[in-house]
Amino acid sequence: MDKVSQNLYEIFGEVIAERDFLKAFLITAALAFLMYFSAPQIVKMLGREDLLNALRVTLSALGAFLGFIVSTATIEPKRIVEEE
């Protein structure tokens, strides 16, 4: 896809293509949900059923963080440089 036909959006001062934003969102959401739904198996292995809710929150936050790292490494912002 060439640069002319991309829909560009500005988010927190960075310019990103719509396709790249959607890709980053899906990567982050997928990793967060994967970690969230893996918590019951981990709790079962540990034998600590009382930690399920805390582990779900912790692992989903870790998954979102990992998704952010993967998205940052794979998607580059489209910077607009204006010279005065």
Residue pairs with C-beta under 8 A, 6 or more apart in sequence:
1 17
1 19
3 78
6 17
6 18
6 19
6 78
7 17
7 18
8 15
8 16
8 17
8 18
8 78
9 15
9 16
9 17
9 18
9 21
10 16
11 21
14 77
14 79
15 77
15 78
15 79
15 80
16 24
16 75
16 77
16 78
17 78
20 75
23 71
23 74
23 75
24 67
24 71
24 75
27 67
27 70
27 71
27 74
28 64
28 67
28 68
28 70
28 71
29 67
30 67
31 63
31 64
31 66
31 67
31 70
32 60
32 61
32 63
32 64
32 67
33 60
33 63
34 63
35 59
35 60
35 62
35 63
35 66
36 56
36 59
36 60
36 63
38 59
39 52
39 55
39 56
39 59
39 60
40 52
42 55
42 59
43 49
43 51
43 52
43 55
